[in-house]
Amino acid sequence: MILVLGLLIVVAVILILRPWRQRGCRWRQDSRKLADGRVLFTCAACGAEIALPKGRAPRDCLAGEME
Ligand SMILES: [Zn+2]
């Protein structure tokens, strides 16, 4: 029974934290795509895209918001 509880806790932690989505996010500025004065960044790790005002850089991985 303790084994089952431990397994459930591990699964819950993995589902909540999703560590594989929080790491390895590498943002690259796409200088070819400029629109409305904003700069488009693409993540080389997960393929996420985000447009930010000039001078700002994305910090968080958006992999979890792509679904
Ligand atoms: Zn990413």
N, CA, C, O and the ligand as a Tripos MOL2 file, in Angstrom:
@<TRIPOS>MOLECULE
protein
  269   267    68     0     0
PROTEIN
NO_CHARGES

@<TRIPOS>ATOM
      1 N           0.8310   -1.2160    0.0000 N.3       1 MET1
      2 CA          0.0000    0.0000    0.0000 C.3       1 MET1
      3 C           0.8600    1.2580    0.0000 C.2       1 MET1
      4 O           0.5680    2.2450   -0.6750 O.2       1 MET1
      5 N           1.9330    1.1820    0.7870 N.am      2 ILE2
      6 CA          2.8480    2.3330    0.8140 C.3       2 ILE2
      7 C           3.4830    2.5270   -0.5570 C.2       2 ILE2
      8 O           3.7300    3.6540   -0.9870 O.2       2 ILE2
      9 N           3.7400    1.4280   -1.2280 N.am      3 LEU3
     10 CA          4.3380    1.5130   -2.5700 C.3       3 LEU3
     11 C           3.3970    2.2310   -3.5280 C.2       3 LEU3
     12 O           3.8280    3.0530   -4.3360 O.2       3 LEU3
     13 N           2.1030    1.9140   -3.4320 N.am      4 VAL4
     14 CA          1.1060    2.5480   -4.3020 C.3       4 VAL4
     15 C           1.0170    4.0420   -4.0030 C.2       4 VAL4
     16 O           0.9620    4.8670   -4.9160 O.2       4 VAL4
     17 N           1.0030    4.3760   -2.7220 N.am      5 LEU5
     18 CA          0.9350    5.7940   -2.3410 C.3       5 LEU5
     19 C           2.1590    6.5470   -2.8450 C.2       5 LEU5
     20 O           2.0480    7.6700   -3.3360 O.2       5 LEU5
     21 N           3.3080    5.9340   -2.7220 N.am      6 GLY6
     22 CA          4.5260    6.5790   -3.1960 C.3       6 GLY6
     23 C           4.4800    6.8070   -4.6960 C.2       6 GLY6
     24 O           4.9120    7.8460   -5.1950 O.2       6 GLY6
     25 N           3.9460    5.8170   -5.4080 N.am      7 LEU7
     26 CA          3.8430    5.9430   -6.8620 C.3       7 LEU7
     27 C           2.8950    7.0750   -7.2290 C.2       7 LEU7
     28 O           3.1680    7.8480   -8.1480 O.2       7 LEU7
     29 N           1.7820    7.1710   -6.5100 N.am      8 LEU8
     30 CA          0.8150    8.2360   -6.7850 C.3       8 LEU8
     31 C           1.4360    9.6070   -6.5360 C.2       8 LEU8
     32 O           1.2080   10.5490   -7.2950 O.2       8 LEU8
     33 N           2.2180    9.7090   -5.4700 N.am      9 ILE9
     34 CA          2.8610   10.9940   -5.1580 C.3       9 ILE9
     35 C           3.8450   11.3690   -6.2580 C.2       9 ILE9
     36 O           3.9000   12.5240   -6.6810 O.2       9 ILE9
     37 N           4.6120   10.4020   -6.7160 N.am     10 VAL10
     38 CA          5.5860   10.6700   -7.7830 C.3      10 VAL10
     39 C           4.8670   11.1330   -9.0440 C.2      10 VAL10
     40 O           5.2840   12.0970   -9.6860 O.2      10 VAL10
     41 N           3.7860   10.4410   -9.3930 N.am     11 VAL11
     42 CA          3.0270   10.8180  -10.5980 C.3      11 VAL11
     43 C           2.4590   12.2240  -10.4400 C.2      11 VAL11
     44 O           2.5070   13.0200  -11.3780 O.2      11 VAL11
     45 N           1.9220   12.5360   -9.2640 N.am     12 ALA12
     46 CA          1.3430   13.8570   -9.0260 C.3      12 ALA12
     47 C           2.4090   14.9400   -9.1590 C.2      12 ALA12
     48 O           2.1680   15.9800   -9.7710 O.2      12 ALA12
     49 N           3.5790   14.6990   -8.5910 N.am     13 VAL13
     50 CA          4.6660   15.6870   -8.6600 C.3      13 VAL13
     51 C           5.0770   15.9140  -10.1120 C.2      13 VAL13
     52 O           5.3090   17.0470  -10.5350 O.2      13 VAL13
     53 N           5.1640   14.8250  -10.8640 N.am     14 ILE14
     54 CA          5.5610   14.9560  -12.2700 C.3      14 ILE14
     55 C           4.5090   15.7380  -13.0510 C.2      14 ILE14
     56 O           4.8510   16.5970  -13.8630 O.2      14 ILE14
     57 N           3.2370   15.4480  -12.8100 N.am     15 LEU15
     58 CA          2.1780   16.1270  -13.5440 C.3      15 LEU15
     59 C           2.1090   17.6040  -13.1820 C.2      15 LEU15
     60 O           1.8110   18.4360  -14.0390 O.2      15 LEU15
     61 N           2.3800   17.9370  -11.9310 N.am     16 ILE16
     62 CA          2.2750   19.3330  -11.4910 C.3      16 ILE16
     63 C           3.4840   20.1410  -11.9430 C.2      16 ILE16
     64 O           3.3380   21.2480  -12.4620 O.2      16 ILE16
     65 N           4.6630   19.5940  -11.7490 N.am     17 LEU17
     66 CA          5.8780   20.3610  -12.0430 C.3      17 LEU17
     67 C           6.2600   20.2940  -13.5150 C.2      17 LEU17
     68 O           6.7810   21.2640  -14.0680 O.2      17 LEU17
     69 N           6.0040   19.1510  -14.1550 N.am     18 ARG18
     70 CA          6.3730   18.9480  -15.5620 C.3      18 ARG18
     71 C           7.7980   19.4340  -15.8180 C.2      18 ARG18
     72 O           8.0010   20.3640  -16.5990 O.2      18 ARG18
     73 N           8.7720   18.8240  -15.1790 N.am     19 PRO19
     74 CA         10.1570   19.3200  -15.2640 C.3      19 PRO19
     75 C          10.6930   19.3180  -16.6800 C.2      19 PRO19
     76 O          11.5430   20.1420  -17.0190 O.2      19 PRO19
     77 N          10.2090   18.4010  -17.5210 N.am     20 TRP20
     78 CA         10.7760   18.3510  -18.8810 C.3      20 TRP20
     79 C          10.3260   19.5340  -19.7160 C.2      20 TRP20
     80 O          10.8860   19.7910  -20.7820 O.2      20 TRP20
     81 N           9.3150   20.2590  -19.2400 N.am     21 ARG21
     82 CA          8.8650   21.4160  -20.0050 C.3      21 ARG21
     83 C           9.4950   22.7140  -19.5220 C.2      21 ARG21
     84 O           9.4490   23.7310  -20.2140 O.2      21 ARG21
     85 N          10.0740   22.6750  -18.3520 N.am     22 GLN22
     86 CA         10.6220   23.9020  -17.7820 C.3      22 GLN22
     87 C          12.0940   24.0830  -18.1370 C.2      22 GLN22
     88 O          12.6590   25.1580  -17.9380 O.2      22 GLN22
     89 N          12.6990   23.0470  -18.6530 N.am     23 ARG23
     90 CA         14.1310   23.1430  -18.8920 C.3      23 ARG23
     91 C          14.4350   23.0660  -20.3810 C.2      23 ARG23
     92 O          13.6280   22.5910  -21.1800 O.2      23 ARG23
     93 N          15.6090   23.5420  -20.7240 N.am     24 GLY24
     94 CA         16.0570   23.4290  -22.0970 C.3      24 GLY24
     95 C          15.3660   24.3810  -23.0360 C.2      24 GLY24
     96 O          15.3910   24.1670  -24.2480 O.2      24 GLY24
     97 N          14.7470   25.4330  -22.5170 N.am     25 CYS25
     98 CA         14.0960   26.4020  -23.3770 C.3      25 CYS25
     99 C          15.1360   27.4080  -23.8450 C.2      25 CYS25
    100 O          15.7120   28.1510  -23.0510 O.2      25 CYS25
    101 N          15.3570   27.4120  -25.1300 N.am     26 ARG26
    102 CA         16.3850   28.3120  -25.6800 C.3      26 ARG26
    103 C          15.7240   29.2640  -26.6740 C.2      26 ARG26
    104 O          15.3570   28.8680  -27.7810 O.2      26 ARG26
    105 N          15.5830   30.4950  -26.2720 N.am     27 TRP27
    106 CA         14.9330   31.4990  -27.1180 C.3      27 TRP27
    107 C          15.9150   32.0670  -28.1250 C.2      27 TRP27
    108 O          17.0550   32.4080  -27.8060 O.2      27 TRP27
    109 N          15.4310   32.1550  -29.3450 N.am     28 ARG28
    110 CA         16.2260   32.7630  -30.4090 C.3      28 ARG28
    111 C          15.4160   33.9060  -31.0130 C.2      28 ARG28
    112 O          14.2300   33.7630  -31.3080 O.2      28 ARG28
    113 N          16.0760   35.0260  -31.1860 N.am     29 GLN29
    114 CA         15.3890   36.1600  -31.7910 C.3      29 GLN29
    115 C          15.3250   35.9760  -33.2940 C.2      29 GLN29
    116 O          16.3450   35.7690  -33.9520 O.2      29 GLN29
    117 N          14.1160   36.0520  -33.8290 N.am     30 ASP30
    118 CA         13.9290   35.9050  -35.2660 C.3      30 ASP30
    119 C          13.8680   37.2850  -35.8910 C.2      30 ASP30
    120 O          12.8240   37.9370  -35.8930 O.2      30 ASP30
    121 N          15.0060   37.7240  -36.4230 N.am     31 SER31
    122 CA         15.0970   39.0900  -36.9470 C.3      31 SER31
    123 C          14.3530   39.2430  -38.2600 C.2      31 SER31
    124 O          14.1280   40.3650  -38.7160 O.2      31 SER31
    125 N          13.9680   38.1350  -38.8750 N.am     32 ARG32
    126 CA         13.2870   38.2250  -40.1620 C.3      32 ARG32
    127 C          11.8190   38.6060  -40.0060 C.2      32 ARG32
    128 O          11.2030   39.1350  -40.9310 O.2      32 ARG32
    129 N          11.2700   38.3330  -38.8370 N.am     33 LYS33
    130 CA          9.8500   38.5470  -38.6500 C.3      33 LYS33
    131 C           9.6160   39.6920  -37.6690 C.2      33 LYS33
    132 O           9.5670   39.4850  -36.4560 O.2      33 LYS33
    133 N           9.4750   40.8760  -38.1990 N.am     34 LEU34
    134 CA          9.1830   42.0160  -37.3520 C.3      34 LEU34
    135 C           7.8060   42.5430  -37.7060 C.2      34 LEU34
    136 O           7.5000   42.7780  -38.8750 O.2      34 LEU34
    137 N           6.9850   42.7250  -36.6970 N.am     35 ALA35
    138 CA          5.6420   43.2130  -36.9340 C.3      35 ALA35
    139 C           5.2520   44.1830  -35.8260 C.2      35 ALA35
    140 O           5.3990   43.8770  -34.6430 O.2      35 ALA35
    141 N           4.7650   45.3310  -36.2090 N.am     36 ASP36
    142 CA          4.2900   46.3280  -35.2520 C.3      36 ASP36
    143 C           5.3830   46.7380  -34.2690 C.2      36 ASP36
    144 O           5.0890   47.0920  -33.1280 O.2      36 ASP36
    145 N           6.6430   46.6920  -34.7050 N.am     37 GLY37
    146 CA          7.7220   47.1140  -33.8350 C.3      37 GLY37
    147 C           8.0860   46.0870  -32.7850 C.2      37 GLY37
    148 O           8.9580   46.3230  -31.9490 O.2      37 GLY37
    149 N           7.4180   44.9500  -32.8280 N.am     38 ARG38
    150 CA          7.7380   43.9240  -31.8470 C.3      38 ARG38
    151 C           8.7460   42.9310  -32.4290 C.2      38 ARG38
    152 O           8.9130   42.8160  -33.6430 O.2      38 ARG38
    153 N           9.3940   42.2360  -31.5370 N.am     39 VAL39
    154 CA         10.3990   41.2620  -31.9400 C.3      39 VAL39
    155 C           9.8610   39.8700  -31.6640 C.2      39 VAL39
    156 O           9.3450   39.5830  -30.5830 O.2      39 VAL39
    157 N           9.9920   39.0170  -32.6630 N.am     40 LEU40
    158 CA          9.5060   37.6540  -32.5060 C.3      40 LEU40
    159 C          10.6310   36.7600  -32.0090 C.2      40 LEU40
    160 O          11.7350   36.7530  -32.5530 O.2      40 LEU40
    161 N          10.3200   36.0040  -30.9600 N.am     41 PHE41
    162 CA         11.2810   35.0360  -30.4430 C.3      41 PHE41
    163 C          10.7180   33.6370  -30.6610 C.2      41 PHE41
    164 O           9.5270   33.3920  -30.4680 O.2      41 PHE41
    165 N          11.5870   32.7370  -31.0630 N.am     42 THR42
    166 CA         11.1840   31.3420  -31.2050 C.3      42 THR42
    167 C          12.0700   30.4920  -30.2990 C.2      42 THR42
    168 O          13.2640   30.7500  -30.1480 O.2      42 THR42
    169 N          11.4610   29.4820  -29.7080 N.am     43 CYS43
    170 CA         12.2030   28.6010  -28.8190 C.3      43 CYS43
    171 C          12.7820   27.4560  -29.6330 C.2      43 CYS43
    172 O          12.0570   26.7370  -30.3210 O.2      43 CYS43
    173 N          14.0870   27.2970  -29.5470 N.am     44 ALA44
    174 CA         14.7470   26.2430  -30.3100 C.3      44 ALA44
    175 C          14.4710   24.8710  -29.7090 C.2      44 ALA44
    176 O          14.6760   23.8510  -30.3670 O.2      44 ALA44
    177 N          14.0150   24.8440  -28.4830 N.am     45 ALA45
    178 CA         13.8160   23.5660  -27.8160 C.3      45 ALA45
    179 C          12.4170   23.0070  -28.0560 C.2      45 ALA45
    180 O          12.2640   21.8220  -28.3510 O.2      45 ALA45
    181 N          11.3970   23.8520  -27.9310 N.am     46 CYS46
    182 CA         10.0290   23.3390  -28.0040 C.3      46 CYS46
    183 C           9.2490   23.9640  -29.1570 C.2      46 CYS46
    184 O           8.1230   23.5430  -29.4240 O.2      46 CYS46
    185 N           9.8120   24.9560  -29.8500 N.am     47 GLY47
    186 CA          9.1270   25.5220  -31.0030 C.3      47 GLY47
    187 C           8.1080   26.5890  -30.6610 C.2      47 GLY47
    188 O           7.3740   27.0360  -31.5430 O.2      47 GLY47
    189 N           8.0390   27.0100  -29.4110 N.am     48 ALA48
    190 CA          7.0900   28.0470  -29.0240 C.3      48 ALA48
    191 C           7.5000   29.3870  -29.6300 C.2      48 ALA48
    192 O           8.6810   29.6450  -29.8610 O.2      48 ALA48
    193 N           6.4990   30.2350  -29.8830 N.am     49 GLU49
    194 CA          6.7790   31.5510  -30.4400 C.3      49 GLU49
    195 C           6.1190   32.6100  -29.5770 C.2      49 GLU49
    196 O           5.0200   32.4170  -29.0580 O.2      49 GLU49
    197 N           6.8170   33.7450  -29.4330 N.am     50 ILE50
    198 CA          6.2430   34.8340  -28.6560 C.3      50 ILE50
    199 C           6.7770   36.1500  -29.2160 C.2      50 ILE50
    200 O           7.9520   36.2620  -29.5640 O.2      50 ILE50
    201 N           5.8930   37.1380  -29.2940 N.am     51 ALA51
    202 CA          6.2830   38.4560  -29.7830 C.3      51 ALA51
    203 C           6.3240   39.4130  -28.6020 C.2      51 ALA51
    204 O           5.3540   39.5380  -27.8540 O.2      51 ALA51
    205 N           7.4590   40.0870  -28.4430 N.am     52 LEU52
    206 CA          7.6300   41.0030  -27.3160 C.3      52 LEU52
    207 C           8.0790   42.3620  -27.8290 C.2      52 LEU52
    208 O           8.6580   42.4640  -28.9110 O.2      52 LEU52
    209 N           7.8100   43.4030  -27.0520 N.am     53 PRO53
    210 CA          8.3040   44.7360  -27.4100 C.3      53 PRO53
    211 C           9.8250   44.7330  -27.4860 C.2      53 PRO53
    212 O          10.4900   43.9350  -26.8250 O.2      53 PRO53
    213 N          10.3550   45.6150  -28.2820 N.am     54 LYS54
    214 CA         11.7980   45.6590  -28.4820 C.3      54 LYS54
    215 C          12.5160   45.9300  -27.1660 C.2      54 LYS54
    216 O          12.0950   46.7710  -26.3720 O.2      54 LYS54
    217 N          13.5990   45.2060  -26.9520 N.am     55 GLY55
    218 CA         14.3750   45.3810  -25.7430 C.3      55 GLY55
    219 C          14.0500   44.3740  -24.6630 C.2      55 GLY55
    220 O          14.7480   44.2850  -23.6530 O.2      55 GLY55
    221 N          12.9740   43.6060  -24.8820 N.am     56 ARG56
    222 CA         12.6180   42.6020  -23.8900 C.3      56 ARG56
    223 C          12.9270   41.2110  -24.4260 C.2      56 ARG56
    224 O          12.9490   40.9830  -25.6350 O.2      56 ARG56
    225 N          13.1620   40.3010  -23.5130 N.am     57 ALA57
    226 CA         13.4500   38.9270  -23.9040 C.3      57 ALA57
    227 C          12.5970   37.9910  -23.0580 C.2      57 ALA57
    228 O          12.3970   38.2430  -21.8700 O.2      57 ALA57
    229 N          12.0980   36.9260  -23.6480 N.am     58 PRO58
    230 CA         11.2770   35.9780  -22.8980 C.3      58 PRO58
    231 C          12.1110   35.2060  -21.8880 C.2      58 PRO58
    232 O          13.2710   34.8830  -22.1430 O.2      58 PRO58
    233 N          11.5200   34.9170  -20.7590 N.am     59 ARG59
    234 CA         12.2400   34.1690  -19.7300 C.3      59 ARG59
    235 C          11.6440   32.7790  -19.5240 C.2      59 ARG59
    236 O          12.3570   31.8310  -19.1930 O.2      59 ARG59
    237 N          10.3520   32.6680  -19.7200 N.am     60 ASP60
    238 CA          9.6900   31.4110  -19.3960 C.3      60 ASP60
    239 C           9.4690   30.5760  -20.6450 C.2      60 ASP60
    240 O           9.3530   31.0980  -21.7540 O.2      60 ASP60
    241 N           9.4130   29.2760  -20.4390 N.am     61 CYS61
    242 CA          9.1300   28.3780  -21.5400 C.3      61 CYS61
    243 C           7.6220   28.2960  -21.7230 C.2      61 CYS61
    244 O           6.8770   28.1750  -20.7510 O.2      61 CYS61
    245 N           7.1810   28.3610  -22.9630 N.am     62 LEU62
    246 CA          5.7540   28.3630  -23.2570 C.3      62 LEU62
    247 C           5.2830   27.0010  -23.7370 C.2      62 LEU62
    248 O           4.2040   26.8820  -24.3180 O.2      62 LEU62
    249 N           6.0680   25.9990  -23.5020 N.am     63 ALA63
    250 CA          5.7170   24.6820  -24.0160 C.3      63 ALA63
    251 C           4.3660   24.2210  -23.4690 C.2      63 ALA63
    252 O           3.5930   23.5750  -24.1760 O.2      63 ALA63
    253 N           4.0850   24.5570  -22.2070 N.am     64 GLY64
    254 CA          2.8490   24.1060  -21.6000 C.3      64 GLY64
    255 C           1.6140   24.8070  -22.1410 C.2      64 GLY64
    256 O           0.4900   24.3600  -21.9090 O.2      64 GLY64
    257 N           1.8190   25.9110  -22.8650 N.am     65 GLU65
    258 CA          0.6750   26.6820  -23.3800 C.3      65 GLU65
    259 C           0.4400   26.4120  -24.8390 C.2      65 GLU65
    260 O          -0.4130   27.0480  -25.4580 O.2      65 GLU65
    261 N           1.1690   25.4920  -25.3980 N.am     66 MET66
    262 CA          1.0490   25.2250  -26.8270 C.3      66 MET66
    263 C          -0.0430   24.2040  -27.1290 C.2      66 MET66
    264 O          -0.4370   24.0540  -28.2850 O.2      66 MET66
    265 N          -0.5280   23.5150  -26.1320 N.am     67 GLU67
    266 CA         -1.5040   22.4540  -26.3630 C.3      67 GLU67
    267 C          -2.8930   23.0280  -26.5620 C.2      67 GLU67
    268 O          -3.8470   22.2790  -26.7700 O.2      67 GLU67
    269 ZN         10.6260   26.2610  -24.9830 Zn       68 ZN68
@<TRIPOS>BOND
     1     1     2 1
     2     2     3 1
     3     3     4 2
     4     3     5 am
     5     5     6 1
     6     6     7 1
     7     7     8 2
     8     7     9 am
     9     9    10 1
    10    10    11 1
    11    11    12 2
    12    11    13 am
    13    13    14 1
    14    14    15 1
    15    15    16 2
    16    15    17 am
    17    17    18 1
    18    18    19 1
    19    19    20 2
    20    19    21 am
    21    21    22 1
    22    22    23 1
    23    23    24 2
    24    23    25 am
    25    25    26 1
    26    26    27 1
    27    27    28 2
    28    27    29 am
    29    29    30 1
    30    30    31 1
    31    31    32 2
    32    31    33 am
    33    33    34 1
    34    34    35 1
    35    35    36 2
    36    35    37 am
    37    37    38 1
    38    38    39 1
    39    39    40 2
    40    39    41 am
    41    41    42 1
    42    42    43 1
    43    43    44 2
    44    43    45 am
    45    45    46 1
    46    46    47 1
    47    47    48 2
    48    47    49 am
    49    49    50 1
    50    50    51 1
    51    51    52 2
    52    51    53 am
    53    53    54 1
    54    54    55 1
    55    55    56 2
    56    55    57 am
    57    57    58 1
    58    58    59 1
    59    59    60 2
    60    59    61 am
    61    61    62 1
    62    62    63 1
    63    63    64 2
    64    63    65 am
    65    65    66 1
    66    66    67 1
    67    67    68 2
    68    67    69 am
    69    69    70 1
    70    70    71 1
    71    71    72 2
    72    71    73 am
    73    73    74 1
    74    74    75 1
    75    75    76 2
    76    75    77 am
    77    77    78 1
    78    78    79 1
    79    79    80 2
    80    79    81 am
    81    81    82 1
    82    82    83 1
    83    83    84 2
    84    83    85 am
    85    85    86 1
    86    86    87 1
    87    87    88 2
    88    87    89 am
    89    89    90 1
    90    90    91 1
    91    91    92 2
    92    91    93 am
    93    93    94 1
    94    94    95 1
    95    95    96 2
    96    95    97 am
    97    97    98 1
    98    98    99 1
    99    99   100 2
   100    99   101 am
   101   101   102 1
   102   102   103 1
   103   103   104 2
   104   103   105 am
   105   105   106 1
   106   106   107 1
   107   107   108 2
   108   107   109 am
   109   109   110 1
   110   110   111 1
   111   111   112 2
   112   111   113 am
   113   113   114 1
   114   114   115 1
   115   115   116 2
   116   115   117 am
   117   117   118 1
   118   118   119 1
   119   119   120 2
   120   119   121 am
   121   121   122 1
   122   122   123 1
   123   123   124 2
   124   123   125 am
   125   125   126 1
   126   126   127 1
   127   127   128 2
   128   127   129 am
   129   129   130 1
   130   130   131 1
   131   131   132 2
   132   131   133 am
   133   133   134 1
   134   134   135 1
   135   135   136 2
   136   135   137 am
   137   137   138 1
   138   138   139 1
   139   139   140 2
   140   139   141 am
   141   141   142 1
   142   142   143 1
   143   143   144 2
   144   143   145 am
   145   145   146 1
   146   146   147 1
   147   147   148 2
   148   147   149 am
   149   149   150 1
   150   150   151 1
   151   151   152 2
   152   151   153 am
   153   153   154 1
   154   154   155 1
   155   155   156 2
   156   155   157 am
   157   157   158 1
   158   158   159 1
   159   159   160 2
   160   159   161 am
   161   161   162 1
   162   162   163 1
   163   163   164 2
   164   163   165 am
   165   165   166 1
   166   166   167 1
   167   167   168 2
   168   167   169 am
   169   169   170 1
   170   170   171 1
   171   171   172 2
   172   171   173 am
   173   173   174 1
   174   174   175 1
   175   175   176 2
   176   175   177 am
   177   177   178 1
   178   178   179 1
   179   179   180 2
   180   179   181 am
   181   181   182 1
   182   182   183 1
   183   183   184 2
   184   183   185 am
   185   185   186 1
   186   186   187 1
   187   187   188 2
   188   187   189 am
   189   189   190 1
   190   190   191 1
   191   191   192 2
   192   191   193 am
   193   193   194 1
   194   194   195 1
   195   195   196 2
   196   195   197 am
   197   197   198 1
   198   198   199 1
   199   199   200 2
   200   199   201 am
   201   201   202 1
   202   202   203 1
   203   203   204 2
   204   203   205 am
   205   205   206 1
   206   206   207 1
   207   207   208 2
   208   207   209 am
   209   209   210 1
   210   210   211 1
   211   211   212 2
   212   211   213 am
   213   213   214 1
   214   214   215 1
   215   215   216 2
   216   215   217 am
   217   217   218 1
   218   218   219 1
   219   219   220 2
   220   219   221 am
   221   221   222 1
   222   222   223 1
   223   223   224 2
   224   223   225 am
   225   225   226 1
   226   226   227 1
   227   227   228 2
   228   227   229 am
   229   229   230 1
   230   230   231 1
   231   231   232 2
   232   231   233 am
   233   233   234 1
   234   234   235 1
   235   235   236 2
   236   235   237 am
   237   237   238 1
   238   238   239 1
   239   239   240 2
   240   239   241 am
   241   241   242 1
   242   242   243 1
   243   243   244 2
   244   243   245 am
   245   245   246 1
   246   246   247 1
   247   247   248 2
   248   247   249 am
   249   249   250 1
   250   250   251 1
   251   251   252 2
   252   251   253 am
   253   253   254 1
   254   254   255 1
   255   255   256 2
   256   255   257 am
   257   257   258 1
   258   258   259 1
   259   259   260 2
   260   259   261 am
   261   261   262 1
   262   262   263 1
   263   263   264 2
   264   263   265 am
   265   265   266 1
   266   266   267 1
   267   267   268 2
@<TRIPOS>SUBSTRUCTURE
     1 MET1         2 RESIDUE 1 A MET
     2 ILE2         6 RESIDUE 1 A ILE
     3 LEU3        10 RESIDUE 1 A LEU
     4 VAL4        14 RESIDUE 1 A VAL
     5 LEU5        18 RESIDUE 1 A LEU
     6 GLY6        22 RESIDUE 1 A GLY
     7 LEU7        26 RESIDUE 1 A LEU
     8 LEU8        30 RESIDUE 1 A LEU
     9 ILE9        34 RESIDUE 1 A ILE
    10 VAL10       38 RESIDUE 1 A VAL
    11 VAL11       42 RESIDUE 1 A VAL
    12 ALA12       46 RESIDUE 1 A ALA
    13 VAL13       50 RESIDUE 1 A VAL
    14 ILE14       54 RESIDUE 1 A ILE
    15 LEU15       58 RESIDUE 1 A LEU
    16 ILE16       62 RESIDUE 1 A ILE
    17 LEU17       66 RESIDUE 1 A LEU
    18 ARG18       70 RESIDUE 1 A ARG
    19 PRO19       74 RESIDUE 1 A PRO
    20 TRP20       78 RESIDUE 1 A TRP
    21 ARG21       82 RESIDUE 1 A ARG
    22 GLN22       86 RESIDUE 1 A GLN
    23 ARG23       90 RESIDUE 1 A ARG
    24 GLY24       94 RESIDUE 1 A GLY
    25 CYS25       98 RESIDUE 1 A CYS
    26 ARG26      102 RESIDUE 1 A ARG
    27 TRP27      106 RESIDUE 1 A TRP
    28 ARG28      110 RESIDUE 1 A ARG
    29 GLN29      114 RESIDUE 1 A GLN
    30 ASP30      118 RESIDUE 1 A ASP
    31 SER31      122 RESIDUE 1 A SER
    32 ARG32      126 RESIDUE 1 A ARG
    33 LYS33      130 RESIDUE 1 A LYS
    34 LEU34      134 RESIDUE 1 A LEU
    35 ALA35      138 RESIDUE 1 A ALA
    36 ASP36      142 RESIDUE 1 A ASP
    37 GLY37      146 RESIDUE 1 A GLY
    38 ARG38      150 RESIDUE 1 A ARG
    39 VAL39      154 RESIDUE 1 A VAL
    40 LEU40      158 RESIDUE 1 A LEU
    41 PHE41      162 RESIDUE 1 A PHE
    42 THR42      166 RESIDUE 1 A THR
    43 CYS43      170 RESIDUE 1 A CYS
    44 ALA44      174 RESIDUE 1 A ALA
    45 ALA45      178 RESIDUE 1 A ALA
    46 CYS46      182 RESIDUE 1 A CYS
    47 GLY47      186 RESIDUE 1 A GLY
    48 ALA48      190 RESIDUE 1 A ALA
    49 GLU49      194 RESIDUE 1 A GLU
    50 ILE50      198 RESIDUE 1 A ILE
    51 ALA51      202 RESIDUE 1 A ALA
    52 LEU52      206 RESIDUE 1 A LEU
    53 PRO53      210 RESIDUE 1 A PRO
    54 LYS54      214 RESIDUE 1 A LYS
    55 GLY55      218 RESIDUE 1 A GLY
    56 ARG56      222 RESIDUE 1 A ARG
    57 ALA57      226 RESIDUE 1 A ALA
    58 PRO58      230 RESIDUE 1 A PRO
    59 ARG59      234 RESIDUE 1 A ARG
    60 ASP60      238 RESIDUE 1 A ASP
    61 CYS61      242 RESIDUE 1 A CYS
    62 LEU62      246 RESIDUE 1 A LEU
    63 ALA63      250 RESIDUE 1 A ALA
    64 GLY64      254 RESIDUE 1 A GLY
    65 GLU65      258 RESIDUE 1 A GLU
    66 MET66      262 RESIDUE 1 A MET
    67 GLU67      266 RESIDUE 1 A GLU
    68 ZN68       269 GROUP 0 **** ****
